[in-house]
């Protein structure tokens, strides 16, 4: 269990370097079109990969997870705030599982 | 003159707190659900608090819990952190253009440390050059609630009925959706990529051929492959200027 602190430290150091490096080093825009495009796509792909199918595995009932995904997607699509989308997903799962579980 | 300067400093800090407060409330709730995941990975409340304060990124911390509970190598942790936080490279790059040239290196480093999706958003929206004090004020209140929320989730997660845990555990995915969908609406290619990512991620997790590969490694491989192919086929014309 002690190595949990090492995981935290490794992630903390790496994420800090990622955050700090560009502000201190890159004074001019990155030129490579590939790198720019790649970096632009990375967050959306990563977050999508991490969301599905994890969201349907997190709940007790898969239908609840699928409905949370659909409702959350619709809410986010219409630019609802981060907080509101999160709450909508929770409420959907709660309501569906009251009926199905 | 000195007095005016002092006042404006106060105003900047006040504005930071004002803008950071709603973010902090949202963070507390989402971090609570992250705490539930942290609990499953056997993290103590203190470990959750420290992790949240140092990493302050939902996806990044989620990666820590995934990697730690799988007992993967520290290298996997480092690579995973780079992959899930790669967007901060872009945000930090965007911020680097917004600094006053006279801003000291220390302020640049500290402001860089405060970057999260939401704090980046309010910083970019603010007219003029970056005022480090504004970022510190907004960050401190938001990060404190974020860390506290994680610790509370680890503590109270155990006391909560299964039904409530189940419901709260999707909050994080809701947050991910809120981060990606607005961009998908603006750019059809992003929407397509998200759909492709969903499908490939589903197969990667369900097909027995890939069952030997850890979830974290799968995320890295899928991200690099999908984003690379997309960058070659559909180079994004104006990455920084689309807002």
HADDOCK unambig.tbl for C-alpha pairs under 7 A between the chains (distance, minus, plus):
assign (segid A and resid 4 and name CA) (segid B and resid 68 and name CA) 6.54 0.50 0.50
assign (segid A and resid 7 and name CA) (segid B and resid 64 and name CA) 6.71 0.50 0.50
assign (segid A and resid 7 and name CA) (segid B and resid 68 and name CA) 6.64 0.50 0.50
assign (segid A and resid 7 and name CA) (segid B and resid 74 and name CA) 6.51 0.50 0.50
assign (segid A and resid 7 and name CA) (segid B and resid 77 and name CA) 6.70 0.50 0.50
assign (segid A and resid 8 and name CA) (segid B and resid 51 and name CA) 5.61 0.50 0.50
assign (segid A and resid 8 and name CA) (segid B and resid 64 and name CA) 6.86 0.50 0.50
assign (segid A and resid 10 and name CA) (segid B and resid 77 and name CA) 6.96 0.50 0.50
assign (segid A and resid 10 and name CA) (segid B and resid 78 and name CA) 6.18 0.50 0.50
assign (segid A and resid 11 and name CA) (segid B and resid 55 and name CA) 6.90 0.50 0.50
assign (segid A and resid 11 and name CA) (segid B and resid 77 and name CA) 6.45 0.50 0.50
assign (segid A and resid 11 and name CA) (segid B and resid 78 and name CA) 5.99 0.50 0.50
assign (segid A and resid 11 and name CA) (segid B and resid 81 and name CA) 5.81 0.50 0.50
assign (segid A and resid 12 and name CA) (segid B and resid 54 and name CA) 5.22 0.50 0.50
assign (segid A and resid 12 and name CA) (segid B and resid 55 and name CA) 5.17 0.50 0.50
assign (segid A and resid 14 and name CA) (segid B and resid 78 and name CA) 6.30 0.50 0.50
assign (segid A and resid 14 and name CA) (segid B and resid 81 and name CA) 6.62 0.50 0.50
assign (segid A and resid 14 and name CA) (segid B and resid 82 and name CA) 6.82 0.50 0.50
assign (segid A and resid 15 and name CA) (segid B and resid 55 and name CA) 6.40 0.50 0.50
assign (segid A and resid 15 and name CA) (segid B and resid 81 and name CA) 6.36 0.50 0.50
assign (segid A and resid 15 and name CA) (segid B and resid 82 and name CA) 6.85 0.50 0.50
assign (segid A and resid 15 and name CA) (segid B and resid 85 and name CA) 6.64 0.50 0.50
assign (segid A and resid 16 and name CA) (segid B and resid 113 and name CA) 5.85 0.50 0.50
assign (segid A and resid 18 and name CA) (segid B and resid 88 and name CA) 6.50 0.50 0.50
assign (segid A and resid 18 and name CA) (segid B and resid 89 and name CA) 5.71 0.50 0.50
assign (segid A and resid 19 and name CA) (segid B and resid 88 and name CA) 5.59 0.50 0.50
assign (segid A and resid 19 and name CA) (segid B and resid 89 and name CA) 6.06 0.50 0.50
assign (segid A and resid 19 and name CA) (segid B and resid 92 and name CA) 5.86 0.50 0.50
assign (segid A and resid 19 and name CA) (segid B and resid 112 and name CA) 5.12 0.50 0.50
assign (segid A and resid 19 and name CA) (segid B and resid 113 and name CA) 5.70 0.50 0.50
assign (segid A and resid 19 and name CA) (segid B and resid 115 and name CA) 6.50 0.50 0.50
assign (segid A and resid 20 and name CA) (segid B and resid 109 and name CA) 5.34 0.50 0.50
assign (segid A and resid 20 and name CA) (segid B and resid 112 and name CA) 4.47 0.50 0.50
assign (segid A and resid 20 and name CA) (segid B and resid 113 and name CA) 5.91 0.50 0.50
assign (segid A and resid 22 and name CA) (segid B and resid 89 and name CA) 6.22 0.50 0.50
assign (segid A and resid 22 and name CA) (segid B and resid 92 and name CA) 5.46 0.50 0.50
assign (segid A and resid 22 and name CA) (segid B and resid 93 and name CA) 4.97 0.50 0.50
assign (segid A and resid 22 and name CA) (segid B and resid 96 and name CA) 6.79 0.50 0.50
assign (segid A and resid 23 and name CA) (segid B and resid 92 and name CA) 5.40 0.50 0.50
assign (segid A and resid 23 and name CA) (segid B and resid 93 and name CA) 5.83 0.50 0.50
assign (segid A and resid 23 and name CA) (segid B and resid 95 and name CA) 6.56 0.50 0.50
assign (segid A and resid 23 and name CA) (segid B and resid 96 and name CA) 4.45 0.50 0.50
assign (segid A and resid 23 and name CA) (segid B and resid 108 and name CA) 6.22 0.50 0.50
assign (segid A and resid 23 and name CA) (segid B and resid 112 and name CA) 6.20 0.50 0.50
assign (segid A and resid 24 and name CA) (segid B and resid 105 and name CA) 6.93 0.50 0.50
assign (segid A and resid 24 and name CA) (segid B and resid 108 and name CA) 6.28 0.50 0.50
assign (segid A and resid 24 and name CA) (segid B and resid 109 and name CA) 6.74 0.50 0.50
assign (segid A and resid 26 and name CA) (segid B and resid 93 and name CA) 6.48 0.50 0.50
assign (segid A and resid 26 and name CA) (segid B and resid 96 and name CA) 6.85 0.50 0.50
assign (segid A and resid 27 and name CA) (segid B and resid 96 and name CA) 6.17 0.50 0.50
assign (segid A and resid 27 and name CA) (segid B and resid 97 and name CA) 6.61 0.50 0.50
assign (segid A and resid 33 and name CA) (segid B and resid 235 and name CA) 6.75 0.50 0.50
assign (segid A and resid 34 and name CA) (segid B and resid 231 and name CA) 5.69 0.50 0.50
assign (segid A and resid 34 and name CA) (segid B and resid 232 and name CA) 6.60 0.50 0.50
assign (segid A and resid 34 and name CA) (segid B and resid 235 and name CA) 6.53 0.50 0.50
assign (segid A and resid 36 and name CA) (segid B and resid 239 and name CA) 6.80 0.50 0.50
assign (segid A and resid 37 and name CA) (segid B and resid 231 and name CA) 5.00 0.50 0.50
assign (segid A and resid 37 and name CA) (segid B and resid 235 and name CA) 5.37 0.50 0.50
assign (segid A and resid 37 and name CA) (segid B and resid 236 and name CA) 5.05 0.50 0.50
assign (segid A and resid 37 and name CA) (segid B and resid 239 and name CA) 6.96 0.50 0.50
assign (segid A and resid 38 and name CA) (segid B and resid 227 and name CA) 5.50 0.50 0.50
assign (segid A and resid 38 and name CA) (segid B and resid 228 and name CA) 5.80 0.50 0.50
assign (segid A and resid 38 and name CA) (segid B and resid 231 and name CA) 5.03 0.50 0.50
assign (segid A and resid 39 and name CA) (segid B and resid 86 and name CA) 6.84 0.50 0.50
assign (segid A and resid 39 and name CA) (segid B and resid 87 and name CA) 6.62 0.50 0.50
assign (segid A and resid 39 and name CA) (segid B and resid 90 and name CA) 6.71 0.50 0.50
assign (segid A and resid 40 and name CA) (segid B and resid 239 and name CA) 6.51 0.50 0.50
assign (segid A and resid 41 and name CA) (segid B and resid 227 and name CA) 5.47 0.50 0.50
assign (segid A and resid 42 and name CA) (segid B and resid 86 and name CA) 6.86 0.50 0.50
assign (segid A and resid 42 and name CA) (segid B and resid 87 and name CA) 6.79 0.50 0.50
assign (segid A and resid 42 and name CA) (segid B and resid 223 and name CA) 6.41 0.50 0.50
assign (segid A and resid 42 and name CA) (segid B and resid 227 and name CA) 5.64 0.50 0.50
assign (segid A and resid 43 and name CA) (segid B and resid 84 and name CA) 6.96 0.50 0.50
assign (segid A and resid 43 and name CA) (segid B and resid 86 and name CA) 6.84 0.50 0.50
assign (segid A and resid 43 and name CA) (segid B and resid 87 and name CA) 5.41 0.50 0.50
assign (segid A and resid 44 and name CA) (segid B and resid 180 and name CA) 5.48 0.50 0.50
assign (segid A and resid 44 and name CA) (segid B and resid 194 and name CA) 6.62 0.50 0.50
assign (segid A and resid 45 and name CA) (segid B and resid 193 and name CA) 6.60 0.50 0.50
assign (segid A and resid 45 and name CA) (segid B and resid 194 and name CA) 5.94 0.50 0.50
assign (segid A and resid 45 and name CA) (segid B and resid 197 and name CA) 6.00 0.50 0.50
assign (segid A and resid 45 and name CA) (segid B and resid 223 and name CA) 5.73 0.50 0.50
assign (segid A and resid 45 and name CA) (segid B and resid 227 and name CA) 6.73 0.50 0.50
assign (segid A and resid 46 and name CA) (segid B and resid 84 and name CA) 6.31 0.50 0.50
assign (segid A and resid 46 and name CA) (segid B and resid 219 and name CA) 6.70 0.50 0.50
assign (segid A and resid 46 and name CA) (segid B and resid 223 and name CA) 5.41 0.50 0.50
assign (segid A and resid 47 and name CA) (segid B and resid 176 and name CA) 5.94 0.50 0.50
assign (segid A and resid 48 and name CA) (segid B and resid 194 and name CA) 5.60 0.50 0.50
assign (segid A and resid 48 and name CA) (segid B and resid 197 and name CA) 5.91 0.50 0.50
assign (segid A and resid 48 and name CA) (segid B and resid 198 and name CA) 6.05 0.50 0.50
assign (segid A and resid 49 and name CA) (segid B and resid 197 and name CA) 5.37 0.50 0.50
assign (segid A and resid 49 and name CA) (segid B and resid 198 and name CA) 5.75 0.50 0.50
assign (segid A and resid 49 and name CA) (segid B and resid 201 and name CA) 5.37 0.50 0.50
assign (segid A and resid 49 and name CA) (segid B and resid 219 and name CA) 6.41 0.50 0.50
assign (segid A and resid 50 and name CA) (segid B and resid 219 and name CA) 6.95 0.50 0.50
assign (segid A and resid 51 and name CA) (segid B and resid 173 and name CA) 5.52 0.50 0.50
assign (segid A and resid 51 and name CA) (segid B and resid 176 and name CA) 6.96 0.50 0.50
assign (segid A and resid 52 and name CA) (segid B and resid 198 and name CA) 5.46 0.50 0.50
assign (segid A and resid 52 and name CA) (segid B and resid 201 and name CA) 6.65 0.50 0.50
assign (segid A and resid 52 and name CA) (segid B and resid 202 and name CA) 6.59 0.50 0.50
assign (segid A and resid 53 and name CA) (segid B and resid 201 and name CA) 6.93 0.50 0.50
assign (segid A and resid 53 and name CA) (segid B and resid 202 and name CA) 5.51 0.50 0.50
assign (segid A and resid 55 and name CA) (segid B and resid 170 and name CA) 6.21 0.50 0.50
assign (segid A and resid 55 and name CA) (segid B and resid 173 and name CA) 6.39 0.50 0.50
assign (segid A and resid 58 and name CA) (segid B and resid 166 and name CA) 6.80 0.50 0.50
assign (segid A and resid 58 and name CA) (segid B and resid 169 and name CA) 6.44 0.50 0.50
assign (segid A and resid 58 and name CA) (segid B and resid 170 and name CA) 6.81 0.50 0.50
assign (segid A and resid 59 and name CA) (segid B and resid 166 and name CA) 5.01 0.50 0.50
assign (segid A and resid 59 and name CA) (segid B and resid 167 and name CA) 6.96 0.50 0.50
assign (segid A and resid 60 and name CA) (segid B and resid 166 and name CA) 6.32 0.50 0.50
assign (segid A and resid 72 and name CA) (segid B and resid 174 and name CA) 5.70 0.50 0.50
assign (segid A and resid 72 and name CA) (segid B and resid 177 and name CA) 6.55 0.50 0.50
assign (segid A and resid 73 and name CA) (segid B and resid 177 and name CA) 6.01 0.50 0.50
assign (segid A and resid 73 and name CA) (segid B and resid 181 and name CA) 6.66 0.50 0.50
assign (segid A and resid 76 and name CA) (segid B and resid 177 and name CA) 6.17 0.50 0.50
assign (segid A and resid 76 and name CA) (segid B and resid 178 and name CA) 4.63 0.50 0.50
assign (segid A and resid 76 and name CA) (segid B and resid 181 and name CA) 5.49 0.50 0.50
assign (segid A and resid 76 and name CA) (segid B and resid 182 and name CA) 6.30 0.50 0.50
assign (segid A and resid 77 and name CA) (segid B and resid 181 and name CA) 5.05 0.50 0.50
assign (segid A and resid 77 and name CA) (segid B and resid 182 and name CA) 5.29 0.50 0.50
assign (segid A and resid 77 and name CA) (segid B and resid 185 and name CA) 6.28 0.50 0.50
assign (segid A and resid 79 and name CA) (segid B and resid 182 and name CA) 5.79 0.50 0.50
assign (segid A and resid 81 and name CA) (segid B and resid 178 and name CA) 6.91 0.50 0.50
assign (segid A and resid 82 and name CA) (segid B and resid 175 and name CA) 5.35 0.50 0.50
assign (segid A and resid 82 and name CA) (segid B and resid 178 and name CA) 5.18 0.50 0.50
assign (segid A and resid 83 and name CA) (segid B and resid 26 and name CA) 4.98 0.50 0.50
assign (segid A and resid 85 and name CA) (segid B and resid 174 and name CA) 5.40 0.50 0.50
assign (segid A and resid 85 and name CA) (segid B and resid 175 and name CA) 6.45 0.50 0.50
assign (segid A and resid 85 and name CA) (segid B and resid 178 and name CA) 6.21 0.50 0.50
assign (segid A and resid 86 and name CA) (segid B and resid 171 and name CA) 4.31 0.50 0.50
assign (segid A and resid 86 and name CA) (segid B and resid 172 and name CA) 6.58 0.50 0.50
assign (segid A and resid 86 and name CA) (segid B and resid 174 and name CA) 4.21 0.50 0.50
assign (segid A and resid 86 and name CA) (segid B and resid 175 and name CA) 5.31 0.50 0.50
assign (segid A and resid 87 and name CA) (segid B and resid 171 and name CA) 6.36 0.50 0.50
assign (segid A and resid 89 and name CA) (segid B and resid 170 and name CA) 6.23 0.50 0.50
assign (segid A and resid 89 and name CA) (segid B and resid 171 and name CA) 6.16 0.50 0.50
assign (segid A and resid 89 and name CA) (segid B and resid 174 and name CA) 5.84 0.50 0.50
assign (segid A and resid 90 and name CA) (segid B and resid 167 and name CA) 4.61 0.50 0.50
assign (segid A and resid 90 and name CA) (segid B and resid 168 and name CA) 5.34 0.50 0.50
assign (segid A and resid 90 and name CA) (segid B and resid 170 and name CA) 5.94 0.50 0.50
assign (segid A and resid 90 and name CA) (segid B and resid 171 and name CA) 5.78 0.50 0.50
assign (segid A and resid 91 and name CA) (segid B and resid 167 and name CA) 6.81 0.50 0.50
assign (segid A and resid 93 and name CA) (segid B and resid 167 and name CA) 5.08 0.50 0.50
assign (segid A and resid 94 and name CA) (segid B and resid 163 and name CA) 6.82 0.50 0.50
assign (segid A and resid 94 and name CA) (segid B and resid 164 and name CA) 6.87 0.50 0.50
assign (segid A and resid 94 and name CA) (segid B and resid 167 and name CA) 5.04 0.50 0.50
